C-alpha cells in the first residue's frame, strides 16, 4: 500500500505539517485501514454505509469521545482528498460526514452556602486576610477574569459610584459595578491592610506578600489554600467565581443579554452555556413546587 507513505511525505514536504501531526494522522489512518481489513473491505472501494459503521464502531465498541472521533474523521477526510486528487478514488465520501459535536462541559460553580463558607475563611485582622477576602468578594461581585483582577489599579476604582474600569481581552475596556459587601472589604483593605502590604508605593490594587503586584498564579494559589480550609471538596479555580456570578444572576431572573455585557463576552454564544445550568435549576424548582409536577 504505497499511497499512505506517499501521503505522509506530502504532508511533510508540501504541507509542512509538524512531526507530531503527521504521526497522529498516520495512526488514525492505519487504524481505519486495519478495521477495513478485518471487515474484508477495500479502502479504495468504500461506500457511505461503511464509514457510518466505522463511526458506530468507534462510538459504541471503543467508547471514544466526540473529540477523538472528530480528529480521526479530519485525518481520513484529508487522506481521501489526497487519494481523490491523485485519481485513486472517484469521490471523497468523508466530505459527506459531519464531525460530531464537541461535548460541552458545563461550568462548575458554587452554591450560595458554599460561598458563605468560603468567604468566612480569611482572617480580617491581618493584611493578607483582608486581601484574600477582597479577592473573593470582587471576583464574585463583578464576574471579572483573574487576568482582569490583577490589572486593576487604584485609579480604575470609583468608590463613590462603586464601579471599576476593567481592562479586558484585546485591550477592550468595560465598567463593572460592585455591591455593599465588596465595598466594605475594599474600604477596610485600603484603610488598613493595603497600607501595610504596599512597601514600594505600588498603584495596583491586589498585592502579593512582598508588596508587589500579584500574578494570576498567585491568585490561584490563594484560592487553593482557602478551599483547603473549608469542608468543600472541590478543585477550585478563579473561573468558578466568575461562573457563580453568571449562574446566580440568571437564577435570580437577570436576562442573558445583560449577563453577556457584565461578563464582557463578545458573542452571546459564550454566555448561553450558563442557560443549561439555569434550565436545570428551573426544572428542579418546577418539580418541587408544582402540585402536579412530581410523579404520583
VMD Tcl script that draws the C-alpha trace (Angstrom):
set ca {
  {0.00 0.00 0.00}
  {2.16 2.81 -1.33}
  {-0.43 5.60 -1.08}
  {-0.10 6.13 2.67}
  {3.72 6.62 2.75}
  {3.42 9.00 -0.22}
  {0.65 10.91 1.55}
  {2.75 11.27 4.69}
  {5.61 12.63 2.61}
  {3.19 15.05 1.00}
  {2.17 16.29 4.46}
  {5.79 16.75 5.47}
  {7.32 18.33 2.38}
  {4.43 20.12 0.72}
  {2.04 20.92 3.58}
  {4.86 21.35 6.13}
  {2.89 19.68 8.91}
  {4.65 19.05 12.20}
  {6.05 15.63 13.02}
  {3.51 15.32 15.83}
  {0.57 15.97 13.47}
  {1.88 13.57 10.83}
  {2.32 10.81 13.43}
  {-1.25 11.27 14.62}
  {-2.58 11.22 11.05}
  {-0.65 8.04 10.35}
  {-2.03 6.30 13.46}
  {-5.61 7.34 12.71}
  {-5.45 6.26 9.09}
  {-3.75 2.95 9.89}
  {-6.43 2.22 12.50}
  {-9.10 2.74 9.85}
  {-7.25 0.58 7.32}
  {-6.87 -2.21 9.88}
  {-10.60 -2.04 10.58}
  {-11.39 -2.32 6.86}
  {-9.04 -5.27 6.54}
  {-10.80 -7.12 9.36}
  {-14.16 -6.40 7.75}
  {-12.95 -7.56 4.34}
  {-13.40 -4.12 2.78}
  {-11.24 -2.25 0.29}
  {-10.10 1.26 1.19}
  {-10.39 2.19 -2.50}
  {-13.97 0.96 -2.90}
  {-15.77 2.40 0.08}
  {-19.47 3.03 0.40}
  {-21.11 5.64 2.60}
  {-22.53 2.94 4.87}
  {-19.02 1.57 5.50}
  {-17.97 4.89 7.01}
  {-21.11 5.12 9.14}
  {-20.49 1.63 10.50}
  {-16.91 2.58 11.35}
  {-18.11 5.61 13.29}
  {-20.57 3.40 15.18}
  {-17.69 1.04 15.94}
  {-15.61 3.90 17.39}
  {-18.50 5.19 19.47}
  {-20.23 2.02 20.66}
  {-17.43 -0.54 20.85}
  {-14.35 1.57 21.53}
  {-16.31 4.18 23.52}
  {-14.30 7.03 22.04}
  {-15.16 10.63 22.82}
  {-16.55 13.02 20.23}
  {-13.27 14.97 20.12}
  {-11.29 11.82 19.32}
  {-13.76 10.73 16.61}
  {-13.72 14.23 15.13}
  {-9.92 14.17 14.94}
  {-9.93 10.80 13.17}
  {-12.54 12.00 10.71}
  {-10.38 15.02 9.94}
  {-7.37 12.80 9.20}
  {-9.40 10.49 6.97}
  {-11.08 13.37 5.18}
  {-7.67 14.80 4.36}
  {-6.29 11.42 3.26}
  {-9.19 10.72 0.92}
  {-8.93 14.20 -0.50}
  {-5.34 13.30 -1.45}
  {-6.47 9.96 -2.92}
  {-9.18 11.71 -4.89}
  {-6.79 14.32 -6.32}
  {-4.50 11.51 -7.42}
  {-7.36 9.62 -9.08}
  {-7.22 6.69 -6.67}
  {-10.88 7.13 -5.69}
  {-13.70 8.86 -7.55}
  {-15.17 10.84 -4.68}
  {-14.24 11.74 -1.14}
  {-17.12 10.22 0.81}
  {-15.77 11.71 4.04}
  {-16.95 15.10 2.84}
  {-20.48 13.81 3.36}
  {-19.80 13.04 7.03}
  {-20.12 15.81 9.60}
  {-17.85 15.77 12.60}
  {-19.67 15.01 15.87}
  {-20.44 17.99 18.04}
  {-17.94 18.56 20.79}
  {-19.15 17.62 24.22}
  {-19.73 20.89 26.02}
  {-18.60 20.84 29.61}
  {-20.91 22.75 31.88}
  {-19.11 25.32 34.02}
  {-18.69 24.43 37.67}
  {-19.96 26.96 40.18}
  {-20.54 27.46 43.90}
  {-23.86 27.19 45.66}
  {-24.78 30.14 47.90}
  {-23.99 28.28 51.13}
  {-20.61 27.18 49.77}
  {-19.69 30.78 49.03}
  {-20.64 31.81 52.55}
  {-18.32 29.18 53.98}
  {-15.50 30.14 51.63}
  {-15.85 33.84 52.38}
  {-15.64 33.20 56.12}
  {-12.14 31.69 55.89}
  {-9.88 34.79 55.53}
  {-8.83 36.42 58.81}
  {-9.85 40.07 58.53}
  {-7.49 41.00 61.36}
  {-4.49 40.52 59.07}
  {-3.46 42.37 55.88}
  {-3.31 39.14 53.87}
  {-6.68 38.04 55.20}
  {-8.22 41.34 54.11}
  {-6.63 40.95 50.69}
  {-7.85 37.38 50.30}
  {-11.40 38.32 51.26}
  {-11.27 41.22 48.79}
  {-10.19 38.84 46.02}
  {-13.18 36.59 46.73}
  {-15.69 39.42 47.05}
  {-14.56 41.29 43.95}
  {-14.39 38.26 41.69}
  {-17.84 37.11 42.75}
  {-19.38 40.59 42.80}
  {-18.17 41.53 39.32}
  {-17.55 38.27 37.44}
  {-14.18 39.54 36.25}
  {-11.49 37.21 34.98}
  {-8.40 36.61 37.10}
  {-6.30 38.32 34.42}
  {-8.52 41.38 34.73}
  {-8.34 41.37 38.52}
  {-4.55 41.58 38.67}
  {-4.56 44.57 36.29}
  {-6.79 46.76 38.46}
  {-5.08 49.96 39.61}
  {-6.35 52.31 42.28}
  {-7.16 54.93 39.64}
  {-9.54 52.46 37.97}
  {-11.82 52.39 41.03}
  {-14.60 54.88 41.64}
  {-15.51 54.19 45.26}
  {-18.34 56.70 45.41}
  {-20.05 55.14 42.38}
  {-18.91 51.61 43.28}
  {-17.58 50.98 39.80}
  {-14.29 49.68 38.40}
  {-12.81 50.24 34.95}
  {-11.78 46.80 33.73}
  {-9.08 46.31 31.11}
  {-10.25 43.16 29.34}
  {-9.19 40.96 26.47}
  {-7.96 42.63 23.31}
  {-7.46 45.98 25.06}
  {-11.22 46.30 25.46}
  {-12.49 48.20 28.46}
  {-15.76 47.98 30.36}
  {-17.21 49.30 33.58}
  {-18.32 46.83 36.25}
  {-20.32 47.51 39.38}
  {-19.84 46.07 42.84}
  {-22.12 45.97 45.86}
  {-22.07 46.67 49.55}
  {-20.17 43.56 50.69}
  {-17.32 44.17 48.25}
  {-17.40 47.89 49.09}
  {-17.00 47.25 52.82}
  {-13.99 44.96 52.44}
  {-12.44 47.27 49.85}
  {-12.66 50.19 52.27}
  {-11.16 48.10 55.08}
  {-8.34 46.82 52.88}
  {-7.37 50.25 51.54}
  {-7.58 51.79 55.01}
  {-5.59 49.06 56.75}
  {-4.04 46.01 55.08}
  {-3.11 47.70 51.80}
  {-1.01 50.32 53.56}
  {0.93 47.64 55.39}
  {1.47 45.50 52.30}
  {2.32 48.35 49.93}
  {6.02 48.74 50.75}
  {7.00 50.01 47.30}
  {4.26 52.58 46.66}
  {2.61 50.30 44.08}
  {-0.53 51.56 42.37}
  {-2.04 48.11 41.73}
  {-4.90 47.02 43.96}
  {-4.06 43.39 44.72}
  {-0.55 42.87 46.09}
  {1.43 39.76 46.96}
  {3.17 39.01 50.25}
  {6.20 41.04 49.16}
  {4.20 44.14 48.33}
  {4.43 43.71 44.55}
  {1.60 43.32 42.07}
  {0.25 39.79 42.32}
  {0.29 37.35 39.40}
  {-2.53 35.17 38.09}
  {-0.70 32.17 39.52}
  {-0.63 33.95 42.87}
  {-4.42 34.34 42.81}
  {-4.84 30.64 42.05}
  {-2.51 29.79 44.93}
  {-4.60 31.92 47.31}
  {-7.85 30.26 46.26}
  {-6.37 26.76 46.51}
  {-5.23 27.43 50.08}
  {-8.58 28.94 51.05}
  {-10.58 25.98 49.79}
  {-8.40 23.62 51.84}
  {-9.65 25.34 54.99}
  {-13.29 24.61 54.18}
  {-15.37 21.46 54.18}
  {-15.83 21.78 50.42}
  {-14.41 19.06 48.22}
  {-13.89 20.96 45.00}
  {-10.96 21.68 42.76}
  {-11.34 25.43 42.85}
  {-10.32 27.74 40.06}
  {-10.71 31.51 39.80}
  {-13.17 30.97 36.95}
  {-15.57 29.21 39.32}
  {-16.30 32.57 40.96}
  {-16.99 34.04 37.52}
  {-19.24 31.09 36.70}
  {-21.03 31.53 40.02}
  {-21.60 35.23 39.31}
  {-23.23 34.47 35.94}
  {-25.24 31.47 37.13}
  {-26.63 33.21 40.20}
  {-27.63 36.27 38.16}
  {-29.58 34.10 35.73}
  {-31.12 32.09 38.56}
  {-32.40 35.33 40.07}
  {-34.03 36.40 36.81}
  {-31.39 38.54 35.09}
  {-31.70 38.42 31.29}
  {-28.94 36.75 29.32}
  {-28.03 39.84 27.26}
  {-27.28 41.77 30.44}
  {-25.15 38.90 31.75}
  {-23.29 38.88 28.43}
  {-22.37 42.55 28.86}
  {-21.44 42.12 32.51}
  {-19.10 39.25 31.66}
  {-17.54 41.12 28.75}
  {-18.38 38.39 26.23}
  {-18.17 39.36 22.57}
  {-20.73 36.79 21.48}
  {-23.96 35.65 23.11}
  {-22.95 32.06 22.32}
  {-20.27 32.28 25.01}
  {-22.91 33.23 27.57}
  {-25.53 30.67 26.54}
  {-23.69 27.82 28.24}
  {-24.99 29.16 31.54}
  {-28.59 28.69 30.44}
  {-28.06 24.92 30.60}
  {-27.41 25.24 34.31}
  {-30.27 27.62 34.98}
  {-32.69 25.48 32.96}
  {-31.82 22.52 35.20}
  {-32.41 24.74 38.22}
  {-35.79 25.85 36.86}
  {-36.78 22.25 36.26}
  {-35.84 21.39 39.84}
  {-37.92 24.30 41.16}
  {-40.86 23.31 38.95}
  {-40.85 19.68 40.03}
  {-40.52 20.65 43.67}
  {-43.23 23.31 43.73}
  {-45.82 22.49 41.08}
  {-48.59 20.29 42.58}
  {-48.76 18.01 39.56}
  {-45.09 18.23 38.64}
  {-43.92 15.17 40.57}
  {-44.86 11.61 39.84}
  {-47.72 10.14 41.83}
}
mol new
graphics top color blue
foreach p $ca { graphics top sphere $p radius 0.5 }
foreach p [lrange $ca 0 end-1] q [lrange $ca 1 end] { graphics top cylinder $p $q radius 0.2 }
display resetview
